[in-house]
Amino acid sequence: MTGAGGEKKKPAKIIPHKTPIPEQDPRIRRTNFNEVSLGYTPEMARAEAERCLNCKDPKCVTGCPVGVSIPRFIQAIKAGEFDQALAIIRNENLLPAVCGRVCPQESQCEQRCTLGKKFEPVAIGRLERFIADWSGEHGRQDAQAAVALTGKKVAIVGSGPAGLACAYDLAKLGHAITIFEALHEAGGVLVYGIPEFRLPKKIVAREISTLKKMGVEIVTNAVIGKLISVDELMRDFDACFIGTGAGLPKFMGIEGEHLSGVYSANEFLTRINLMRAYSTPEYDTPIRRGERVAVVGGGNVAIDSARTAMRLGARETVIIYRRSEAEMPARREEVHHAKEEGLMFELLTCPVRIIGENGHVAAVECVRMELGEPDASGRCCSLAKKGSEFLVRADTVIMAVGTNTNPLVSRSTRDLAVNKRGYIIADERTGRTSREGVYAGGDIVTGSATVISALGAGRKAAQAIHIYLTGKS
Amino acid sequence: MAKILEKRLIREPDVYYYKIAAPLISRKAQPGQFVIIRLHEKGERIPLSLADINPGEGTISLIVMAVGKTTTEFSHYQTGDEILDLCGPLGMPTHIEKVGNVVLVGGGFGVAPLYPIAKAFKAAGNAVTVIMGARNKDLLIYEQEMQQVCDKVLVTTDDGSKGSKGVVTMTLKQELETGSVGLVMAVGPAVMMKFVCETTKPFNTRTIVSLNPIMIDGTGMCGGCRVFVGGETKFACTDGPEFDGHLVDWDLLMNRQKAYKTEEQESFESWKQRHDRMLGKERQPVCE
């Protein structure tokens, strides 16, 4: 229907399935932190690129939050022009090695792929990742030389995906950029949140070194709102972008959440990813290696926590989620990987209290749920079934039920409008806030979302800041 | 990197004073706040209360007791050495106001963070009394410093080797009985703060405590420092570290503080072995 096959193609050549990607064996990978997926070889990538129909009216592009010219880069791969493919992606997406790994392609580009209507869609994410990795390994990570310097200075608060994207675009346009990061390492959620087996830290480090080569300065251990306020930044800089990300973890408010052995996912993942607690005592930060781990939640953070717990040696790890698998917000590929690794699921289940023994977690009391009518978010609400209580034995419980805002910037900044939940109010197209010259984007504006949407917000704000500073687009 | 400008042993055998170059932090830091340090690449992040702030010199001071792995390793750092990461100031400052008579209660080396707080309450026009307790007279710290900034310093020791024999709460009760105390503030081990709160409760005297839960990022992200106050989950790093002591669930706090006891012990033992081995090989003195 929708213009499949721009040129005259032989439908007989259609290969119904994605080119398989080599992966570590599930039995082996659940004992290590190495990346699960090993990536395409050039031959595999070119074979997969052959599957693209190169539609005249490519729907995949409309599914990409930053509008990457997907068919164009795939055609370049098909022709073996990998450098050109990178240049095409980089026009829109500054972190292809990251996004190729962590974007939920099945609900974005790949969902709209014409081929996907009848067969498996083109493996767009895997191809994006291939190009990024190939270029990185062959030293092609182009640190684009800045154009003439504008003499304008921009402060960026937070070095997660939103901040990095904003910094990259503004540096390319010739502005002097300083990123302020609260933690001791740059990368935000890419370093403290997403585990090594899904996003190797050397990939993030490569992206950050690209920025540094472009002249971007990164100041770590700088908590904006405490060490320096946004008001002070605005005295020294011509504009400011706030991308402080998600904030403090939510808890359910049930009995027993303060027992020892109950973690927020943020704490659990930070100990492992940022502080490298999996190699104690070489590293100083401790972690409890649970035997039976229960993770509450159904998003990527829940799956990441569960798979991390398995890699720490848990014998049984179970996801407790109040809706069914179809409603799980996690990337489908990760759920699939997790199942292969032996992760168990208690679906349509909700914890009602955590039971302790001598101050430590012993079990989670749960109740079965049933799905009701769809709520405002379009997902079915879930209702508890009376009398269905049962126990899940656990010595570790990880709560991955979302986050609230981090109040440090909004509390300390004059005239910065926030909504009633504490998120910064920013224009969706430009990131402009109530303060002149102050822009914001990513999770601190939208609440928990994806890496790619934060990246998109950072880029939109960069455009708007450039116009604000120079008067030209 | 942050340079240690001065380090000395202030109490045998394990309490040290550090003055650290921190021009930006000292400009902003207020009494009651803390910093997080990470000694080296493989180090953990630990929160430490500010024992003094000197914006004129661009320095902050810390008092650290070498009790575990990181604090012991820190005790081997000398004047001129650098700490890899220093982050702050963190937490909300002490709410300083004029209330009349303020009684500050410090247990162990918890007296140190009370020093800048005492100065601030004094400067705000209060009469400031400090009650400081220790097991014996050799374990007291900061007595002279406190004498200089407070109206009254009351010492208690468990064995009676100095001041009144007994615990801080006995002396506190006597002060409360005068009926003139407007505010009590306690800093020290959780169990001491708990008993201070139990002592002040019958007098209905407002009591502020500075909580010290396990903490990792300290910037409002990880939620490890959550405490239960007045029936609500609060975070010591962004909401605290100071809270109304009468509302704190002390048993939960003390339970969570113990969460890594075994792991901490193992880490300390392993470090000591590595450290001793290294010293054996290189035949260096342990420290001064």
Chai-1 contact restraints between the chains, C-beta under 6 A:
chainA,res_idxA,chainB,res_idxB,connection_type,confidence,min_distance_angstrom,max_distance_angstrom,comment,restraint_id
A,A182,B,T219,contact,1.0,0.0,6.0,A-B,restraint_1
A,H184,B,R38,contact,1.0,0.0,6.0,A-B,restraint_2
A,H184,B,D85,contact,1.0,0.0,6.0,A-B,restraint_3
A,N221,B,D85,contact,1.0,0.0,6.0,A-B,restraint_4
A,N221,B,C87,contact,1.0,0.0,6.0,A-B,restraint_5
A,V223,B,T219,contact,1.0,0.0,6.0,A-B,restraint_6
A,K226,B,P89,contact,1.0,0.0,6.0,A-B,restraint_7
A,L227,B,L24,contact,1.0,0.0,6.0,A-B,restraint_8
A,G247,B,G220,contact,1.0,0.0,6.0,A-B,restraint_9
A,L248,B,G220,contact,1.0,0.0,6.0,A-B,restraint_10
A,L248,B,G223,contact,1.0,0.0,6.0,A-B,restraint_11
A,L248,B,F235,contact,1.0,0.0,6.0,A-B,restraint_12
A,P249,B,G223,contact,1.0,0.0,6.0,A-B,restraint_13
A,F251,B,T233,contact,1.0,0.0,6.0,A-B,restraint_14
A,H258,B,F228,contact,1.0,0.0,6.0,A-B,restraint_15
A,H258,B,L252,contact,1.0,0.0,6.0,A-B,restraint_16
A,S260,B,N255,contact,1.0,0.0,6.0,A-B,restraint_17
A,S260,B,R256,contact,1.0,0.0,6.0,A-B,restraint_18
A,S260,B,A259,contact,1.0,0.0,6.0,A-B,restraint_19
A,S264,B,G223,contact,1.0,0.0,6.0,A-B,restraint_20
A,N266,B,M221,contact,1.0,0.0,6.0,A-B,restraint_21
A,N266,B,C222,contact,1.0,0.0,6.0,A-B,restraint_22
A,N266,B,G223,contact,1.0,0.0,6.0,A-B,restraint_23
A,E267,B,C222,contact,1.0,0.0,6.0,A-B,restraint_24
A,E267,B,G223,contact,1.0,0.0,6.0,A-B,restraint_25
A,E267,B,G224,contact,1.0,0.0,6.0,A-B,restraint_26
A,T270,B,I216,contact,1.0,0.0,6.0,A-B,restraint_27
A,T270,B,C222,contact,1.0,0.0,6.0,A-B,restraint_28
A,P281,B,S267,contact,1.0,0.0,6.0,A-B,restraint_29
A,P281,B,S270,contact,1.0,0.0,6.0,A-B,restraint_30
A,Y283,B,K42,contact,1.0,0.0,6.0,A-B,restraint_31
A,D284,B,G43,contact,1.0,0.0,6.0,A-B,restraint_32
A,D284,B,E44,contact,1.0,0.0,6.0,A-B,restraint_33
A,D284,B,T70,contact,1.0,0.0,6.0,A-B,restraint_34
A,T285,B,E44,contact,1.0,0.0,6.0,A-B,restraint_35
A,P286,B,Y260,contact,1.0,0.0,6.0,A-B,restraint_36
A,P286,B,E263,contact,1.0,0.0,6.0,A-B,restraint_37
A,G359,B,N255,contact,1.0,0.0,6.0,A-B,restraint_38
A,N406,B,G220,contact,1.0,0.0,6.0,A-B,restraint_39
A,P407,B,T238,contact,1.0,0.0,6.0,A-B,restraint_40
A,L408,B,G220,contact,1.0,0.0,6.0,A-B,restraint_41
